[in-house]
Amino acid sequence: MTIELTASQLRVLKILSRITHPIGYFGIVARLELRKRVLTEHLATALEALAACGLVKFTPAPGHRFGAYCITAAGTQWLSQELPE
């Protein structure tokens, strides 16, 4: 299965690949701002698309508006195939 990602989705996936624990929505926003990255689509849209294709896992947080996100094994594998180091 071929997965095509937008530039924004790829940036978010790269950020999640560097984090070893689930991270909240605003944690991702902070990392984007630290790296002075601008997304061409809304972050929530990018995260939903990544979760829909199985590259990112979303875990709801009871009592909170946003949950946590982490890269899946499929996401790590996809990145390693797309971006050889």
trRosetta pair geometry for C-beta under 8 A, 3 or more apart (Angstrom, degrees):
i j d omega theta_ij theta_ji phi_ij phi_ji
3 53 5.3 114 -130 171 127 146
3 55 7.0 148 156 -50 165 126
3 78 6.2 -27 54 -137 133 139
5 9 4.1 -131 -167 91 101 122
5 10 4.8 128 115 -57 129 83
5 13 6.9 -46 -149 -3 163 142
5 49 7.9 135 -129 125 77 123
5 50 7.7 36 -122 -91 116 86
6 9 4.7 96 50 7 76 102
6 10 7.0 -140 92 -5 40 88
6 40 6.9 -120 159 65 125 114
6 41 6.3 55 100 1 157 130
6 46 7.2 -109 63 -113 115 95
6 49 7.8 40 14 97 108 162
7 10 5.7 -57 -149 37 31 113
7 11 6.5 35 153 -22 65 104
7 40 6.2 61 65 11 110 123
8 11 5.8 -53 -151 32 32 112
8 12 6.5 27 154 -15 65 105
8 39 4.0 74 -132 -155 113 92
8 40 5.1 -132 -46 41 117 74
8 41 4.7 -156 44 36 164 89
8 43 7.9 -136 176 -96 117 48
8 46 4.7 -115 128 -91 107 135
9 12 5.8 -55 -149 38 33 109
9 13 6.2 33 153 -19 66 108
9 41 7.8 4 -42 50 79 128
9 46 4.8 -167 -87 -154 65 94
9 49 5.8 -73 -101 89 132 125
9 50 5.7 167 -155 -63 101 99
10 13 5.6 -54 -143 38 31 112
10 14 6.3 34 156 -21 64 104
11 14 5.8 -55 -150 34 29 111
11 15 6.6 30 152 -19 63 104
11 32 7.4 71 143 -115 122 98
11 37 5.5 159 -172 -175 141 143
11 39 6.6 -150 64 -95 139 86
12 15 5.7 -53 -152 34 34 112
12 16 6.4 29 153 -15 66 107
12 28 6.6 27 -141 -168 93 130
12 32 8.0 -20 -92 -77 72 115
12 39 7.5 32 -48 -101 103 129
12 43 6.9 139 -94 -144 132 79
12 46 4.9 137 -6 135 151 131
12 47 6.5 -125 170 -73 155 70
12 50 6.5 -126 98 -34 124 152
12 56 7.8 -27 128 -68 111 150
13 16 5.8 -56 -146 40 32 109
13 17 6.3 39 152 -28 65 104
13 50 6.1 -178 -75 -124 97 136
13 55 6.1 -27 -116 145 123 131
13 56 7.0 -124 -104 -58 80 109
13 71 6.6 93 -157 -108 70 114
13 75 6.0 -149 -150 -167 107 112
13 78 7.8 -59 -177 89 148 118
13 79 6.3 -172 142 -76 116 115
14 17 5.6 -51 -148 28 32 115
14 18 7.1 27 155 -18 61 103
14 79 7.1 142 -91 -130 63 132
15 18 6.2 -64 -162 32 33 107
15 19 7.0 17 150 -12 66 112
15 28 6.2 108 116 -142 144 84
15 31 5.1 127 -154 117 127 139
15 32 7.0 -48 -77 -66 158 72
15 35 7.8 -141 -93 10 109 147
16 19 5.8 -66 -149 38 39 107
16 23 7.2 -150 -116 34 77 120
16 28 7.5 -11 -68 -108 86 113
16 56 6.2 0 139 -112 177 108
16 69 6.3 -77 -110 127 129 105
16 70 6.4 154 -168 -153 110 33
16 71 4.2 140 128 -48 111 97
16 75 7.1 -24 99 143 126 150
17 71 5.2 44 -82 -34 58 167
17 75 7.1 -147 -80 132 92 105
17 76 6.3 135 -126 -105 99 73
17 79 5.6 -6 -89 -2 152 177
19 23 5.2 -16 150 -31 161 131
19 31 8.0 -93 -55 -71 127 161
19 70 7.3 -123 98 -124 103 78
19 71 7.8 132 59 0 83 102
21 70 7.1 -90 153 -100 25 125
22 57 7.9 -76 -104 88 108 99
22 59 5.9 -33 -138 32 158 128
22 68 3.5 67 153 145 118 128
22 69 6.4 149 -156 65 81 22
22 70 4.3 -79 -94 -43 68 113
23 27 4.1 -121 180 93 103 139
23 28 6.0 125 115 -53 120 79
23 68 6.1 140 62 -156 16 88
23 69 6.1 -37 65 61 71 77
23 70 7.0 119 11 -80 71 71
24 27 4.7 102 57 2 73 106
24 28 7.4 -135 101 -5 42 84
24 61 7.6 -13 -106 -21 104 150
24 66 5.8 98 -165 108 93 118
24 67 7.4 -156 -121 122 73 25
24 68 5.4 -56 -77 -100 58 71
24 69 7.6 114 -121 14 15 81
25 28 6.0 -59 -161 32 31 109
25 29 6.6 32 146 -19 66 105
25 43 7.1 121 -162 121 90 129
25 44 7.4 7 -137 -85 126 83
25 47 7.6 -74 -112 -34 88 167
25 66 4.0 -77 0 -173 127 156
25 67 7.9 81 -32 55 97 42
25 69 7.4 86 -74 -6 56 116
26 29 5.1 -43 -146 34 43 119
26 30 6.4 50 152 -23 67 99
26 66 7.3 140 -15 58 83 155
27 30 5.7 -48 -149 32 32 113
27 31 6.7 30 152 -16 63 104
28 31 5.8 -56 -151 37 34 109
28 32 6.4 37 150 -21 66 103
28 43 6.5 149 109 -167 124 134
28 47 7.7 127 72 -75 173 125
28 69 6.8 7 -49 52 135 131
29 32 5.7 -55 -152 34 32 113
29 33 6.4 28 153 -17 65 107
29 43 6.5 -78 -82 -50 83 172
30 33 5.8 -57 -149 38 31 110
30 34 6.3 36 152 -24 66 104
31 34 5.5 -46 -143 31 35 115
31 35 6.5 17 161 -3 64 108
32 35 6.3 -71 -152 48 27 97
32 37 4.5 -96 -158 65 75 105
32 38 7.9 111 171 -80 110 24
32 39 6.9 -37 -149 -30 146 103
32 43 7.4 -118 -25 -93 159 127
33 36 7.1 27 -172 -81 36 39
33 37 7.8 -88 -57 41 21 72
39 42 7.2 109 107 -118 130 8
39 43 6.0 139 27 -71 165 69
39 46 6.3 -95 -158 -30 141 146
41 45 4.9 -95 153 83 113 129
41 46 5.5 137 87 -55 109 92
42 45 4.4 88 66 4 89 108
42 46 7.1 -161 92 -7 46 85
43 46 5.6 -56 -149 37 34 112
43 47 6.2 32 155 -17 68 107
44 47 5.7 -55 -145 39 31 110
44 48 6.2 34 155 -22 65 106
45 48 5.8 -52 -146 35 29 112
45 49 6.5 28 155 -18 63 107
46 49 5.9 -57 -151 36 29 110
46 50 6.4 27 154 -17 65 108
47 50 5.7 -56 -146 39 32 110
47 51 6.2 30 156 -17 66 108
47 56 6.4 -98 -154 100 68 156
47 58 7.2 94 160 -82 108 116
47 69 6.0 -89 -146 -98 121 152
48 51 5.8 -57 -146 39 29 109
48 52 6.2 34 154 -26 64 108
49 52 5.6 -51 -145 32 30 115
49 53 6.7 10 161 -3 63 106
50 53 6.5 -67 -149 44 28 95
50 55 4.8 -83 -168 71 82 106
50 56 3.9 45 127 8 113 122
50 75 7.2 44 -176 -107 106 125
51 54 7.6 46 -177 -72 32 22
51 55 7.7 -97 -73 55 24 65
51 56 4.9 -65 -73 81 64 93
51 57 7.0 102 -125 -117 89 17
51 58 4.8 -1 -115 -18 144 111
51 69 7.6 -100 -70 -127 110 104
54 72 6.1 -72 164 54 68 157
54 74 5.1 7 129 73 104 155
54 75 7.6 -157 123 -49 59 82
55 71 6.9 -34 159 -147 72 76
55 72 6.1 -161 -172 37 23 103
55 74 5.8 -110 -101 103 51 96
55 75 3.6 101 -172 -93 73 93
55 78 5.8 -52 -115 29 114 149
56 69 5.5 -1 177 -168 118 105
56 70 7.0 159 -158 81 72 29
56 71 5.9 -51 -105 -107 69 46
56 72 6.4 -158 -97 -10 13 91
56 75 5.9 72 -61 -74 54 150
57 69 7.0 154 78 -153 50 53
57 70 5.4 -16 56 62 97 81
57 71 7.7 58 13 143 82 6
57 72 5.1 107 -33 -69 98 98
58 67 5.6 92 178 80 84 132
58 68 7.5 154 -155 80 50 42
58 69 5.7 -21 -100 -98 65 77
59 67 5.1 -164 91 168 48 123
59 68 4.9 -13 60 59 101 90
59 69 7.7 -173 20 -77 75 30
59 70 7.6 16 -3 9 112 101
60 67 4.2 -97 -116 -83 28 135
61 64 3.9 -10 101 47 114 125
61 66 6.9 26 31 100 119 44
61 67 4.5 164 -9 -118 80 60
61 68 6.3 87 -52 -18 111 86
64 67 7.0 133 86 -82 111 46
71 75 4.1 -131 -168 93 89 138
71 76 5.7 106 135 -53 122 80
71 79 7.9 -15 -163 -13 144 135
72 75 4.7 106 49 2 69 101
72 76 7.2 -130 98 -1 41 85
73 76 5.7 -52 -149 37 35 112
73 77 6.2 35 151 -18 66 107
74 77 5.6 -55 -145 40 31 112
74 78 6.1 36 153 -24 65 105
75 78 5.6 -50 -144 33 30 113
75 79 6.4 30 156 -17 63 105
76 79 5.9 -55 -150 36 30 110
76 80 6.4 27 154 -18 64 107
77 80 5.8 -56 -147 36 31 110
77 81 6.5 26 156 -15 65 107
78 81 6.0 -62 -152 38 29 107
78 82 6.1 17 157 -11 67 114
79 82 5.9 -64 -139 44 29 104
79 83 5.7 -29 -180 34 69 109
80 83 7.2 -70 -115 62 18 71
80 84 7.2 53 178 -96 56 56
81 84 7.7 -6 -154 -60 19 82
